[in-house]
Amino acid sequence: MSGQTPFDRHDWVVDRCGQEVRYVIDFYFYDEKAGTPEAFEIVARPALDSLEAVVDRVKMNIYVKFAQWGLPCPITGSPGSVGSEAVQPSQH
């Protein structure tokens, strides 16, 4: 995320193993990349409406940071296999 305001925002409710979890999905457009697939960015994350959602966001940030460093996740012990777009610093 670049700090700019999304051009569109959606709230979705997802069933996660029988528990309804609300997600915020933001859509961004970058004029400098117009005409390319990289012009659009979609950012989905749990809405901060429960303690569990806050914990999920913190855990994901930790996981991404450790993956950037090439280290296994300190929470799960699994290798840093986050998609390359998630571990590369934003170019926006």
BADREN-258278 format. One record per atom (N, C-alpha, C): residue in one letter; atom name; residue number from 1; x, y, z. Coordinates in steps of 0.2 Angstrom, whole numbers. Each point is the difference from the previous one (the first is absolute). Layout:
BEGIN
+-----+------+-----+-------+-------+-------+
! res ! atom !   n !    c1 !    c2 !    c3 !
+-----+------+-----+-------+-------+-------+
!   A !   CA ! NUM !     X !     Y !     Z !
...
+-----+------+-----+-------+-------+-------+
This chain:
BEGIN
+-----+------+-----+-------+-------+-------+
! res ! atom !   n !    c1 !    c2 !    c3 !
+-----+------+-----+-------+-------+-------+
!   M !    N !   1 !     4 !    -6 !     0 !
!   M !   CA !   1 !    -4 !     6 !     0 !
!   M !    C !   1 !     4 !     6 !     0 !
!   S !    N !   2 !    -2 !     5 !    -4 !
!   S !   CA !   2 !     5 !     6 !    -1 !
!   S !    C !   2 !    -2 !     6 !     5 !
!   G !    N !   3 !    -6 !    -1 !     3 !
!   G !   CA !   3 !    -2 !     6 !     4 !
!   G !    C !   3 !    -5 !     4 !    -3 !
!   Q !    N !   4 !    -1 !    -1 !    -7 !
!   Q !   CA !   4 !    -5 !     3 !    -3 !
!   Q !    C !   4 !    -7 !    -3 !     1 !
!   T !    N !   5 !    -5 !     4 !    -1 !
!   T !   CA !   5 !    -7 !    -2 !     1 !
!   T !    C !   5 !    -2 !    -5 !    -5 !
!   P !    N !   6 !    -3 !    -6 !     2 !
!   P !   CA !   6 !    -3 !    -4 !    -5 !
!   P !    C !   6 !    -5 !     3 !    -5 !
!   F !    N !   7 !    -1 !    -2 !    -6 !
!   F !   CA !   7 !    -5 !     2 !    -4 !
!   F !    C !   7 !    -7 !    -4 !     1 !
!   D !    N !   8 !     1 !    -5 !     4 !
!   D !   CA !   8 !    -6 !    -4 !     1 !
!   D !    C !   8 !     1 !    -4 !     6 !
!   R !    N !   9 !    -5 !    -2 !     4 !
!   R !   CA !   9 !     1 !    -4 !     6 !
!   R !    C !   9 !    -6 !    -4 !     1 !
!   H !    N !  10 !     1 !    -6 !     2 !
!   H !   CA !  10 !    -5 !    -5 !     1 !
!   H !    C !  10 !     1 !    -3 !     7 !
!   D !    N !  11 !    -6 !    -2 !     3 !
!   D !   CA !  11 !     0 !    -4 !     6 !
!   D !    C !  11 !    -3 !    -7 !    -2 !
!   W !    N !  12 !     4 !    -5 !     1 !
!   W !   CA !  12 !    -3 !    -7 !    -1 !
!   W !    C !  12 !     0 !    -4 !     7 !
!   V !    N !  13 !    -5 !    -4 !     0 !
!   V !   CA !  13 !     0 !    -5 !     6 !
!   V !    C !  13 !     2 !    -7 !    -3 !
!   V !    N !  14 !     5 !    -3 !     3 !
!   V !   CA !  14 !     2 !    -6 !    -2 !
!   V !    C !  14 !    -1 !    -5 !     6 !
!   D !    N !  15 !    -2 !    -6 !    -2 !
!   D !   CA !  15 !    -1 !    -6 !     5 !
!   D !    C !  15 !     7 !    -3 !     1 !
!   R !    N !  16 !     3 !     1 !     5 !
!   R !   CA !  16 !     6 !    -4 !     2 !
!   R !    C !  16 !    -1 !    -5 !     5 !
!   C !    N !  17 !    -1 !    -6 !    -2 !
!   C !   CA !  17 !    -1 !    -6 !     4 !
!   C !    C !  17 !    -6 !     1 !     5 !
!   G !    N !  18 !    -6 !     3 !    -3 !
!   G !   CA !  18 !    -6 !     1 !     4 !
!   G !    C !  18 !     0 !     6 !     3 !
!   Q !    N !  19 !     5 !     4 !     0 !
!   Q !   CA !  19 !     0 !     7 !     3 !
!   Q !    C !  19 !     0 !     5 !    -5 !
!   E !    N !  20 !    -5 !     5 !     0 !
!   E !   CA !  20 !     0 !     5 !    -5 !
!   E !    C !  20 !     5 !     6 !     2 !
!   V !    N !  21 !     4 !     1 !    -5 !
!   V !   CA !  21 !     6 !     5 !     1 !
!   V !    C !  21 !    -1 !     6 !    -6 !
!   R !    N !  22 !     0 !     6 !     3 !
!   R !   CA !  22 !    -1 !     5 !    -5 !
!   R !    C !  22 !     7 !     3 !    -3 !
!   Y !    N !  23 !     0 !     0 !    -6 !
!   Y !   CA !  23 !     6 !     3 !    -3 !
!   Y !    C !  23 !    -1 !     6 !    -4 !
!   V !    N !  24 !     5 !     4 !     0 !
!   V !   CA !  24 !     0 !     7 !    -4 !
!   V !    C !  24 !     5 !    -1 !    -6 !
!   I !    N !  25 !    -3 !     1 !    -6 !
!   I !   CA !  25 !     3 !     0 !    -6 !
!   I !    C !  25 !     1 !     6 !    -3 !
!   D !    N !  26 !     6 !     3 !    -1 !
!   D !   CA !  26 !     1 !     6 !    -3 !
!   D !    C !  26 !     3 !    -1 !    -7 !
!   F !    N !  27 !    -2 !     5 !    -5 !
!   F !   CA !  27 !     2 !     0 !    -7 !
!   F !    C !  27 !     4 !     6 !    -1 !
!   Y !    N !  28 !     6 !     0 !    -2 !
!   Y !   CA !  28 !     4 !     5 !    -2 !
!   Y !    C !  28 !     2 !     1 !    -7 !
!   F !    N !  29 !     1 !     6 !    -3 !
!   F !   CA !  29 !     2 !     1 !    -7 !
!   F !    C !  29 !     6 !     4 !     0 !
!   Y !    N !  30 !     5 !    -1 !    -4 !
!   Y !   CA !  30 !     6 !     4 !     0 !
!   Y !    C !  30 !     1 !     2 !    -7 !
!   D !    N !  31 !    -1 !     7 !    -1 !
!   D !   CA !  31 !     0 !     3 !    -6 !
!   D !    C !  31 !     6 !    -1 !    -4 !
!   E !    N !  32 !     6 !     0 !     4 !
!   E !   CA !  32 !     6 !    -1 !    -4 !
!   E !    C !  32 !     1 !    -7 !    -3 !
!   K !    N !  33 !    -4 !    -5 !     2 !
!   K !   CA !  33 !     0 !    -6 !    -3 !
!   K !    C !  33 !    -6 !    -2 !    -4 !
!   A !    N !  34 !    -3 !     5 !    -2 !
!   A !   CA !  34 !    -6 !    -1 !    -4 !
!   A !    C !  34 !     1 !    -4 !    -7 !
!   G !    N !  35 !    -4 !    -4 !    -1 !
!   G !   CA !  35 !     1 !    -4 !    -6 !
!   G !    C !  35 !     4 !    -7 !     1 !
!   T !    N !  36 !     1 !    -1 !     6 !
!   T !   CA !  36 !     4 !    -6 !     2 !
!   T !    C !  36 !    -4 !    -4 !     6 !
!   P !    N !  37 !     1 !    -6 !     0 !
!   P !   CA !  37 !    -4 !    -3 !     6 !
!   P !    C !  37 !     2 !     2 !     7 !
!   E !    N !  38 !     6 !     3 !     0 !
!   E !   CA !  38 !     3 !     3 !     7 !
!   E !    C !  38 !    -4 !     6 !     2 !
!   A !    N !  39 !    -4 !     3 !    -5 !
!   A !   CA !  39 !    -4 !     6 !     2 !
!   A !    C !  39 !    -5 !    -1 !     5 !
!   F !    N !  40 !    -2 !    -6 !     1 !
!   F !   CA !  40 !    -5 !    -1 !     6 !
!   F !    C !  40 !     3 !    -4 !     5 !
!   E !    N !  41 !    -2 !     1 !     6 !
!   E !   CA !  41 !     2 !    -3 !     6 !
!   E !    C !  41 !    -6 !    -2 !     4 !
!   I !    N !  42 !    -1 !    -6 !     3 !
!   I !   CA !  42 !    -5 !    -2 !     4 !
!   I !    C !  42 !     3 !    -2 !     7 !
!   V !    N !  43 !    -3 !     3 !     5 !
!   V !   CA !  43 !     3 !    -1 !     7 !
!   V !    C !  43 !    -6 !    -3 !     4 !
!   A !    N !  44 !     0 !    -6 !     2 !
!   A !   CA !  44 !    -5 !    -3 !     4 !
!   A !    C !  44 !     3 !    -2 !     7 !
!   R !    N !  45 !    -4 !     2 !     5 !
!   R !   CA !  45 !     2 !    -1 !     7 !
!   R !    C !  45 !    -6 !    -1 !     5 !
!   P !    N !  46 !     1 !    -3 !     5 !
!   P !   CA !  46 !    -5 !    -1 !     5 !
!   P !    C !  46 !    -2 !     8 !     2 !
!   A !    N !  47 !    -6 !     1 !     1 !
!   A !   CA !  47 !    -2 !     6 !     3 !
!   A !    C !  47 !     2 !     0 !     7 !
!   L !    N !  48 !     1 !     6 !     3 !
!   L !   CA !  48 !     2 !     0 !     7 !
!   L !    C !  48 !    -6 !     1 !     4 !
!   D !    N !  49 !    -4 !    -5 !     0 !
!   D !   CA !  49 !    -6 !     0 !     5 !
!   D !    C !  49 !     0 !    -5 !     5 !
!   S !    N !  50 !     6 !    -4 !     1 !
!   S !   CA !  50 !     0 !    -4 !     5 !
!   S !    C !  50 !     7 !    -1 !     2 !
!   L !    N !  51 !     1 !    -3 !     6 !
!   L !   CA !  51 !     7 !    -2 !     2 !
!   L !    C !  51 !     3 !    -5 !    -5 !
!   E !    N !  52 !    -3 !    -5 !    -2 !
!   E !   CA !  52 !     2 !    -5 !    -4 !
!   E !    C !  52 !     3 !     3 !    -7 !
!   A !    N !  53 !    -4 !     5 !    -2 !
!   A !   CA !  53 !     2 !     4 !    -7 !
!   A !    C !  53 !     6 !     4 !     1 !
!   V !    N !  54 !     1 !     3 !     6 !
!   V !   CA !  54 !     6 !     3 !     1 !
!   V !    C !  54 !     6 !    -4 !     1 !
!   V !    N !  55 !    -1 !    -6 !     3 !
!   V !   CA !  55 !     5 !    -5 !     1 !
!   V !    C !  55 !     2 !    -3 !    -7 !
!   D !    N !  56 !    -5 !    -1 !    -5 !
!   D !   CA !  56 !     1 !    -3 !    -6 !
!   D !    C !  56 !     5 !     5 !    -4 !
!   R !    N !  57 !    -2 !     7 !     0 !
!   R !   CA !  57 !     4 !     5 !    -3 !
!   R !    C !  57 !     7 !     0 !     2 !
!   V !    N !  58 !     1 !     0 !     7 !
!   V !   CA !  58 !     7 !     0 !     3 !
!   V !    C !  58 !     4 !    -6 !    -3 !
!   K !    N !  59 !    -3 !    -6 !     1 !
!   K !   CA !  59 !     3 !    -6 !    -2 !
!   K !    C !  59 !     2 !     0 !    -8 !
!   M !    N !  60 !    -4 !     3 !    -4 !
!   M !   CA !  60 !     2 !     0 !    -7 !
!   M !    C !  60 !     5 !     5 !    -1 !
!   N !    N !  61 !     1 !     5 !     3 !
!   N !   CA !  61 !     5 !     5 !    -1 !
!   N !    C !  61 !     7 !    -3 !     3 !
!   I !    N !  62 !    -1 !    -4 !     5 !
!   I !   CA !  62 !     6 !    -4 !     3 !
!   I !    C !  62 !     3 !    -5 !    -6 !
!   Y !    N !  63 !    -5 !    -4 !    -2 !
!   Y !   CA !  63 !     1 !    -5 !    -5 !
!   Y !    C !  63 !     4 !     3 !    -6 !
!   V !    N !  64 !    -3 !     6 !    -3 !
!   V !   CA !  64 !     3 !     3 !    -6 !
!   V !    C !  64 !     7 !     3 !     2 !
!   K !    N !  65 !     1 !     3 !     5 !
!   K !   CA !  65 !     6 !     2 !     2 !
!   K !    C !  65 !     6 !    -5 !     0 !
!   F !    N !  66 !    -2 !    -6 !     4 !
!   F !   CA !  66 !     5 !    -5 !     0 !
!   F !    C !  66 !     1 !    -3 !    -7 !
!   A !    N !  67 !    -5 !    -1 !    -4 !
!   A !   CA !  67 !     1 !    -2 !    -7 !
!   A !    C !  67 !     4 !     5 !    -4 !
!   Q !    N !  68 !     0 !     6 !     1 !
!   Q !   CA !  68 !     4 !     5 !    -3 !
!   Q !    C !  68 !     8 !    -2 !     2 !
!   W !    N !  69 !     1 !    -1 !     6 !
!   W !   CA !  69 !     6 !    -2 !     3 !
!   W !    C !  69 !     3 !    -7 !    -2 !
!   G !    N !  70 !    -5 !    -4 !    -3 !
!   G !   CA !  70 !     2 !    -7 !    -2 !
!   G !    C !  70 !     0 !    -5 !     6 !
!   L !    N !  71 !    -4 !     2 !     5 !
!   L !   CA !  71 !     0 !    -4 !     6 !
!   L !    C !  71 !    -7 !    -3 !     1 !
!   P !    N !  72 !     0 !    -6 !     3 !
!   P !   CA !  72 !    -7 !    -3 !     1 !
!   P !    C !  72 !    -4 !     4 !     5 !
!   C !    N !  73 !    -7 !    -1 !    -1 !
!   C !   CA !  73 !    -4 !     4 !     4 !
!   C !    C !  73 !     1 !    -2 !     8 !
!   P !    N !  74 !     0 !     5 !     4 !
!   P !   CA !  74 !     1 !    -2 !     7 !
!   P !    C !  74 !    -6 !    -2 !     3 !
!   I !    N !  75 !    -6 !     1 !    -3 !
!   I !   CA !  75 !    -6 !    -2 !     3 !
!   I !    C !  75 !    -2 !    -8 !    -1 !
!   T !    N !  76 !     1 !    -2 !    -7 !
!   T !   CA !  76 !    -1 !    -6 !    -2 !
!   T !    C !  76 !     6 !    -5 !    -1 !
!   G !    N !  77 !     6 !     3 !    -1 !
!   G !   CA !  77 !     6 !    -3 !    -2 !
!   G !    C !  77 !     0 !    -2 !    -7 !
!   S !    N !  78 !    -5 !     1 !    -4 !
!   S !   CA !  78 !     0 !    -1 !    -7 !
!   S !    C !  78 !     5 !     4 !    -4 !
!   P !    N !  79 !     2 !    -2 !    -5 !
!   P !   CA !  79 !     5 !     4 !    -4 !
!   P !    C !  79 !    -3 !     6 !    -3 !
!   G !    N !  80 !     3 !     5 !    -1 !
!   G !   CA !  80 !    -2 !     6 !    -3 !
!   G !    C !  80 !    -2 !     0 !    -7 !
!   S !    N !  81 !    -6 !    -2 !    -1 !
!   S !   CA !  81 !    -3 !    -2 !    -7 !
!   S !    C !  81 !    -5 !     5 !    -2 !
!   V !    N !  82 !     0 !     6 !     3 !
!   V !   CA !  82 !    -5 !     5 !    -3 !
!   V !    C !  82 !     2 !     2 !    -7 !
!   G !    N !  83 !    -6 !     1 !    -4 !
!   G !   CA !  83 !     1 !     2 !    -7 !
!   G !    C !  83 !     5 !     6 !     0 !
!   S !    N !  84 !     4 !     0 !    -6 !
!   S !   CA !  84 !     5 !     5 !    -1 !
!   S !    C !  84 !    -2 !     7 !     1 !
!   E !    N !  85 !    -7 !     1 !    -3 !
!   E !   CA !  85 !    -3 !     7 !     1 !
!   E !    C !  85 !    -1 !     2 !     7 !
!   A !    N !  86 !    -1 !    -4 !     4 !
!   A !   CA !  86 !    -1 !     1 !     7 !
!   A !    C !  86 !     6 !     2 !     4 !
!   V !    N !  87 !     6 !    -3 !    -2 !
!   V !   CA !  87 !     6 !     1 !     3 !
!   V !    C !  87 !     5 !     6 !    -2 !
!   Q !    N !  88 !    -2 !     2 !    -6 !
!   Q !   CA !  88 !     4 !     5 !    -3 !
!   Q !    C !  88 !    -2 !     7 !     2 !
!   P !    N !  89 !     4 !     5 !     2 !
!   P !   CA !  89 !    -2 !     6 !     2 !
!   P !    C !  89 !    -4 !     4 !    -6 !
!   S !    N !  90 !    -5 !     3 !     2 !
!   S !   CA !  90 !    -5 !     4 !    -4 !
!   S !    C !  90 !     4 !     5 !    -5 !
!   Q !    N !  91 !    -1 !     0 !    -6 !
!   Q !   CA !  91 !     3 !     5 !    -4 !
!   Q !    C !  91 !    -4 !     6 !    -2 !
!   H !    N !  92 !    -5 !     1 !     4 !
!   H !   CA !  92 !    -5 !     5 !    -1 !
!   H !    C !  92 !     2 !     7 !     3 !
+-----+------+-----+-------+-------+-------+
